[in-house]
């Protein structure tokens, strides 16, 4: 996956907005961040299921995301680290984990 298809996939998810924070491109749902990418380095971070955390950070190119909730966010060194289908699944999971914390009223807008 390249940056254009990565961006297009994120924006294809209902209600997703994008913006810049901390010099990084961010994808958000209801102003809540679910993916953040450093366009200069190509690394990105996303929320993961805490049950998957250990297996994910045990893989090359994946580590605990700095400055993010411990054992809940991973940093991936580049778009090539994961196969495209897995990456799409991880993005969708990150978005779902963030949506689960929204009010039922807000959730209904983005289903």
C-alpha positions as CSV (number, residue, x, y, z in Angstrom):
1,X,0.0,0.0,0.0
2,X,1.3,3.5,-0.8
3,X,0.4,6.7,1.0
4,X,-2.3,7.6,-1.6
5,X,-4.2,4.3,-1.1
6,X,-3.6,4.5,2.6
7,X,-5.2,7.9,2.7
8,X,-8.0,6.9,0.4
9,X,-8.8,3.9,2.5
10,X,-8.9,5.9,5.7
11,X,-11.1,8.5,4.1
12,X,-13.5,5.9,2.7
13,X,-14.6,5.0,6.3
14,X,-17.8,6.8,7.1
15,X,-17.4,10.0,9.0
16,X,-13.6,10.1,8.8
17,X,-11.9,13.5,8.7
18,X,-8.3,14.3,8.3
19,X,-6.2,17.0,9.7
20,X,-2.6,17.9,10.8
21,X,-1.5,17.7,14.4
22,X,2.1,17.8,15.6
23,X,3.3,17.9,12.0
24,X,1.6,14.6,11.3
25,X,-1.4,13.6,9.1
26,X,-4.2,12.4,11.4
27,X,-7.4,10.5,10.6
28,X,-10.2,11.0,13.1
29,X,-13.8,10.1,13.9
30,X,-15.8,12.7,15.8
31,X,-12.5,14.6,16.3
32,X,-11.0,11.5,18.0
33,X,-7.7,10.2,16.5
34,X,-7.6,6.7,15.2
35,X,-4.5,6.8,12.8
36,X,-1.6,9.2,12.8
37,X,1.2,9.1,10.2
38,X,4.5,10.9,9.9
39,X,4.6,11.8,6.2
40,X,8.4,12.5,6.4
41,X,9.3,9.1,7.9
42,X,6.4,7.0,6.7
43,X,5.8,5.6,10.1
44,X,2.3,5.5,11.5
45,X,0.5,4.7,14.8
46,X,-2.9,3.2,15.4
47,X,-4.9,1.8,18.3
48,X,-4.9,-1.9,18.7
49,X,-6.8,-4.5,20.8
50,X,-4.7,-4.9,24.0
51,X,-5.0,-8.7,23.5
52,X,-3.1,-8.3,20.2
53,X,-0.4,-5.9,21.6
54,X,2.3,-8.4,22.6
55,X,2.1,-10.4,19.3
56,X,2.2,-7.2,17.3
57,X,5.2,-5.6,19.0
58,X,7.0,-8.9,18.7
59,X,7.1,-8.5,14.9
60,X,9.8,-6.6,13.1
61,X,8.9,-3.0,12.4
62,X,6.3,-2.7,15.1
63,X,6.7,-1.2,18.6
64,X,4.8,0.6,21.4
65,X,3.8,4.0,20.1
66,X,5.6,6.7,22.0
67,X,3.4,9.3,23.7
68,X,0.3,7.1,23.4
69,X,-1.6,4.9,25.8
70,X,0.7,2.1,26.9
71,X,-0.1,-1.3,25.4
72,X,-3.0,0.2,23.4
73,X,-1.2,1.9,20.5
74,X,1.4,0.6,18.2
75,X,3.9,2.4,15.9
76,X,4.5,0.7,12.5
77,X,7.8,1.8,10.8
78,X,6.3,1.9,7.3
79,X,3.3,0.9,5.1
80,X,5.2,-2.1,3.8
81,X,5.5,-3.8,7.2
82,X,2.0,-5.3,7.0
83,X,0.2,-6.8,4.0
84,X,-2.5,-4.5,2.6
85,X,-5.5,-6.6,3.9
86,X,-4.1,-6.8,7.4
87,X,-3.4,-3.1,7.4
88,X,-7.0,-2.4,6.4
89,X,-8.2,-4.7,9.2
90,X,-5.9,-2.9,11.7
91,X,-7.2,0.5,10.6
92,X,-10.8,-0.6,10.9
93,X,-10.1,-2.1,14.3
94,X,-8.5,1.1,15.5
95,X,-11.5,3.1,14.3
96,X,-13.9,0.7,16.0
97,X,-12.0,0.9,19.3
98,X,-12.2,4.7,19.2
99,X,-15.9,4.6,18.2
100,X,-16.7,2.4,21.1
101,X,-15.8,5.2,23.5
102,X,-18.2,7.7,21.8
103,X,-21.8,8.2,22.9
104,X,-24.4,5.9,21.4
105,X,-25.8,9.0,19.6
106,X,-22.5,9.8,17.9
107,X,-21.9,6.1,17.1
108,X,-25.1,5.9,15.2
109,X,-24.0,8.7,12.9
110,X,-20.9,6.7,11.8
111,X,-22.2,3.2,11.4
